């Protein structure tokens, strides 16, 4: 498989590799880098944080030694990190060694290949007001306050999308649709890259997720969680690492290790399901790689 796939990948073009968690994206990126050269660049919103190496499945020291890597573990645990910040960090890397951008955060790839609207940060007080209104009045009330163009474009069945649109309109005085119309050209149009989307079989992925978490336990992820225990704050972006709340709950004596494992595996499978839904809806133009047939 590896030789056949490499034959389909032009060695002088950037490569984009997306797919659900635990699908083998990093192994594929490393195989391409070793066969054709290039620098592997992270496109996973959780692997940027320095405090979760094992739990977020960042490349091991041995893997890092086999090919150049970038944007892994470079953000402190207490720092918020946005897609805009990722694009700023990524931009100079696109001008260097041939980039192999790999990860599971669909929004990163969309921003990279389609552009990112220059929406200012939402003030905390407006974010708090939006949450309070959503809880008090429900999503229909927020949806009714949006401009017609925005209502026509967003997923009106998704409360998170409605909340985001309301926040933007309240903070800026402009609808989300108007901001999207002001989106600058993308850093890397899809037409100038080789976009690969790993599409694993559901049962294969479910079993792999379970095996991978067991491997994390064997590799010392519980000690990694213990190092995060003293400063644990569930409101921090780094606390969204899948499995972190469960491991912390175990270390605080609230649940058994077996219960933490079962809950973490379930949360990971649910996350993979959300990722797959995003990819099906937003990445139809990408080359799909059936897994495990194409797996390295």
C-alpha positions as CSV (number, residue, x, y, z in Angstrom):
1,X,0.0,0.0,0.0
2,X,2.6,2.5,1.0
3,X,4.5,2.4,-2.3
4,X,1.2,2.7,-4.2
5,X,0.0,5.6,-2.2
6,X,3.4,7.4,-2.4
7,X,3.2,7.0,-6.2
8,X,-0.1,9.1,-6.1
9,X,1.4,11.9,-4.0
10,X,3.5,14.5,-5.9
11,X,6.7,15.0,-3.8
12,X,6.7,18.7,-4.6
13,X,3.3,19.6,-3.3
14,X,2.1,20.1,0.3
15,X,0.2,17.2,1.8
16,X,-2.9,17.6,4.0
17,X,-3.9,14.5,6.1
18,X,-7.2,14.7,8.1
19,X,-9.1,12.0,9.9
20,X,-10.7,11.0,13.1
21,X,-8.7,10.4,16.3
22,X,-6.7,7.2,16.6
23,X,-7.0,6.5,12.8
24,X,-3.3,6.4,12.1
25,X,-2.8,9.9,10.7
26,X,0.6,10.4,12.3
27,X,1.9,7.1,11.0
28,X,0.8,8.0,7.5
29,X,2.5,11.4,7.7
30,X,5.7,9.9,9.0
31,X,5.7,7.3,6.2
32,X,5.3,10.0,3.6
33,X,8.0,12.2,5.2
34,X,10.5,9.4,5.3
35,X,9.7,8.3,1.7
36,X,9.6,11.7,0.1
37,X,10.9,14.3,2.6
38,X,9.1,17.1,4.2
39,X,8.2,18.6,7.6
40,X,5.2,17.3,9.6
41,X,3.1,20.1,11.0
42,X,0.4,19.6,13.6
43,X,-3.2,20.4,12.9
44,X,-4.8,19.1,16.1
45,X,-6.1,21.7,18.6
46,X,-5.2,19.5,21.6
47,X,-1.7,18.4,20.6
48,X,-0.5,22.0,20.7
49,X,-0.5,21.9,24.5
50,X,2.7,21.1,26.3
51,X,1.1,19.3,29.3
52,X,-0.5,16.4,27.5
53,X,1.9,14.4,25.4
54,X,0.7,10.9,26.0
55,X,-3.0,11.6,26.3
56,X,-3.2,13.6,23.1
57,X,-1.0,11.0,21.2
58,X,1.7,13.4,20.3
59,X,4.6,11.9,18.4
60,X,7.0,10.0,20.6
61,X,10.7,11.2,21.0
62,X,11.6,8.3,18.6
63,X,9.2,9.5,16.0
64,X,10.3,13.1,16.3
65,X,13.8,12.0,15.6
66,X,12.8,10.3,12.3
67,X,11.5,13.5,10.6
68,X,11.2,17.2,11.3
69,X,8.0,18.2,13.2
70,X,6.4,21.5,14.2
71,X,3.6,23.0,16.3
72,X,3.5,20.1,18.8
73,X,3.4,20.9,22.5
74,X,4.4,24.5,22.0
75,X,1.5,26.2,23.9
76,X,1.4,26.4,27.8
77,X,-1.5,24.7,29.5
78,X,-2.9,28.0,30.8
79,X,-2.9,29.7,27.4
80,X,-6.0,29.9,25.1
81,X,-5.1,29.0,21.5
82,X,-7.3,29.8,18.6
83,X,-7.5,28.8,14.9
84,X,-6.2,32.3,14.1
85,X,-3.2,31.8,16.3
86,X,-2.5,28.5,14.6
87,X,-2.7,30.1,11.2
88,X,-0.2,32.8,12.3
89,X,2.2,30.1,13.6
90,X,1.7,28.0,10.5
91,X,2.2,30.7,7.9
92,X,6.1,30.9,8.0
93,X,6.3,27.1,8.0
94,X,4.6,26.9,4.6
95,X,7.5,28.8,3.1
96,X,10.1,26.3,4.4
97,X,10.4,22.6,3.9
98,X,7.6,20.8,2.1
99,X,4.7,20.8,4.6
100,X,2.8,17.7,5.6
101,X,0.0,19.1,7.7
102,X,-1.7,16.4,9.8
103,X,-4.4,16.4,12.4
104,X,-8.1,15.9,13.3
105,X,-9.3,19.5,13.8
106,X,-11.5,20.1,10.8
107,X,-11.7,23.9,11.5
108,X,-8.0,24.2,11.2
109,X,-8.0,22.7,7.7
110,X,-11.0,24.8,6.6
111,X,-9.3,28.0,7.7
112,X,-6.1,26.9,6.0
113,X,-7.7,26.0,2.7
114,X,-10.7,28.4,2.6
115,X,-9.5,31.4,4.6
116,X,-10.5,32.7,8.0
117,X,-12.9,35.6,8.6
118,X,-11.1,38.3,10.6
119,X,-13.7,38.3,13.4
120,X,-12.4,40.1,16.6
121,X,-12.3,38.2,19.9
122,X,-15.7,38.1,21.7
123,X,-15.6,40.1,25.0
124,X,-16.2,37.8,28.0
125,X,-19.3,39.8,29.1
126,X,-21.0,39.2,25.8
127,X,-20.1,35.5,25.9
128,X,-21.6,35.3,29.3
129,X,-24.7,37.1,28.2
130,X,-25.1,34.8,25.2
131,X,-24.9,31.7,27.4
132,X,-27.4,33.1,29.9
133,X,-29.8,33.9,27.1
134,X,-29.4,30.5,25.5
135,X,-30.2,28.9,28.8
136,X,-33.1,31.2,29.6
137,X,-34.8,31.6,26.3
138,X,-33.5,28.7,24.2
139,X,-31.8,28.7,20.7
140,X,-35.0,29.8,18.9
141,X,-34.8,33.2,20.6
142,X,-31.2,33.8,19.6
143,X,-31.9,32.6,16.1
144,X,-34.7,35.1,15.7
145,X,-32.3,37.9,16.5
146,X,-29.9,37.1,13.7
147,X,-29.8,38.8,10.4
148,X,-31.5,36.9,7.5
149,X,-28.3,36.2,5.6
150,X,-26.7,34.6,8.6
151,X,-29.8,32.5,9.4
152,X,-29.8,31.2,5.8
153,X,-26.2,30.0,6.1
154,X,-25.7,28.5,9.5
155,X,-26.9,25.1,10.8
156,X,-30.1,26.2,12.6
157,X,-30.3,22.8,14.4
158,X,-27.0,23.3,16.1
159,X,-27.2,25.5,19.3
160,X,-23.5,26.0,19.3
161,X,-23.6,27.6,15.8
162,X,-26.5,29.8,16.7
163,X,-24.7,30.9,19.9
164,X,-21.6,31.8,18.0
165,X,-23.5,33.8,15.4
166,X,-25.4,35.7,18.1
167,X,-22.1,36.5,19.9
168,X,-20.5,37.8,16.7
169,X,-23.5,40.0,15.9
170,X,-23.8,41.4,19.4
171,X,-20.0,42.1,19.7
172,X,-19.4,43.6,16.3
173,X,-22.7,44.9,15.0
174,X,-22.2,42.8,11.9
175,X,-23.8,39.5,11.0
176,X,-21.6,36.4,10.8
177,X,-22.5,36.1,7.0
178,X,-21.0,39.6,6.4
179,X,-17.8,38.7,8.2
180,X,-17.5,35.5,6.2
181,X,-18.0,37.5,3.0
182,X,-14.9,39.5,4.1
183,X,-12.8,36.4,4.4
184,X,-9.3,36.9,2.9
185,X,-7.7,34.4,0.5
186,X,-6.6,31.2,2.1
187,X,-2.9,30.5,3.0
188,X,-3.0,27.2,1.0
189,X,-5.9,26.7,-1.4
190,X,-7.0,23.0,-1.7
191,X,-6.0,23.1,-5.4
192,X,-2.4,23.6,-4.5
193,X,-2.1,20.6,-2.1
194,X,-2.7,16.9,-2.0
195,X,-5.6,16.5,0.5
196,X,-6.0,13.0,2.0
197,X,-8.9,12.1,4.3
198,X,-8.6,8.9,6.3
199,X,-12.0,7.1,6.3
200,X,-11.8,4.2,8.7
201,X,-14.3,1.4,9.2
202,X,-16.3,2.2,12.3
203,X,-15.7,-1.1,14.1
204,X,-12.0,-1.1,13.2
205,X,-11.7,2.4,14.6
206,X,-13.7,1.6,17.8
207,X,-11.4,-1.3,18.6
208,X,-8.3,0.8,17.8
209,X,-9.5,3.6,20.2
210,X,-9.8,1.0,23.0
211,X,-6.3,-0.5,22.3
212,X,-4.7,3.0,22.1
213,X,-6.1,4.1,25.5
214,X,-4.8,0.9,27.0
215,X,-1.4,1.6,25.5
216,X,-1.5,5.1,27.0
217,X,-2.1,3.7,30.4
218,X,0.9,1.4,29.9
219,X,3.0,4.3,28.7
220,X,2.3,6.3,31.9
221,X,-0.7,8.6,31.1
222,X,-1.9,8.3,34.7
223,X,1.4,9.9,35.9
224,X,0.9,12.6,33.2
225,X,-2.5,13.3,34.7
226,X,-1.0,13.4,38.2
227,X,1.4,16.1,37.1
228,X,-1.7,18.1,36.0
229,X,-3.6,17.5,39.2
230,X,-2.4,20.4,41.3
231,X,-3.3,23.1,38.7
232,X,-6.3,21.4,37.2
233,X,-8.9,23.8,36.0
234,X,-11.7,22.4,33.8
235,X,-12.3,25.8,32.2
236,X,-8.8,25.8,30.6
237,X,-8.7,24.9,26.9
238,X,-6.1,22.3,27.6
239,X,-8.5,20.5,29.9
240,X,-10.5,19.5,26.9
241,X,-8.0,16.7,26.1
242,X,-10.2,13.6,25.7
243,X,-9.9,11.5,28.8
244,X,-8.4,14.2,31.0
245,X,-11.5,14.8,33.2
246,X,-11.9,11.1,33.7
247,X,-8.3,10.5,34.8
248,X,-8.4,13.5,37.1
249,X,-11.7,12.2,38.6
250,X,-9.9,8.9,39.3
251,X,-6.9,10.6,40.9
252,X,-9.3,12.5,43.2
253,X,-10.9,9.3,44.3
254,X,-14.2,9.8,42.7
255,X,-14.2,6.9,40.3
256,X,-12.2,3.7,39.8
257,X,-9.5,3.4,37.2
258,X,-11.6,0.9,35.3
259,X,-14.5,3.4,35.2
260,X,-12.2,6.2,34.1
261,X,-10.9,4.0,31.3
262,X,-14.4,3.0,30.1
263,X,-15.6,6.7,30.2
264,X,-12.5,7.9,28.4
265,X,-12.9,5.3,25.7
266,X,-16.6,6.2,25.3
267,X,-15.7,9.9,25.1
268,X,-13.1,9.2,22.5
269,X,-15.5,7.2,20.3
270,X,-18.1,10.0,20.6
271,X,-15.4,12.6,19.6
272,X,-14.5,10.4,16.6
273,X,-18.1,10.3,15.5
274,X,-18.3,14.1,15.6
275,X,-15.1,14.4,13.6
276,X,-16.4,12.0,10.9
277,X,-19.6,14.0,10.6
278,X,-17.6,17.2,10.1
279,X,-15.4,15.5,7.5
280,X,-18.4,14.1,5.5
281,X,-20.0,17.5,5.4
282,X,-17.0,19.7,4.8
283,X,-14.4,17.7,3.0
284,X,-16.1,16.1,0.1
285,X,-13.3,17.2,-2.3
286,X,-10.6,15.4,-0.4
287,X,-9.2,12.0,-1.5
288,X,-10.7,9.4,0.8
289,X,-8.5,6.6,2.0
290,X,-10.4,3.5,3.1
291,X,-8.9,2.2,6.3
292,X,-7.5,-0.2,7.2
293,X,-6.8,-1.2,3.6
294,X,-4.6,1.9,3.1
295,X,-3.1,1.9,6.7
296,X,0.7,2.0,6.9
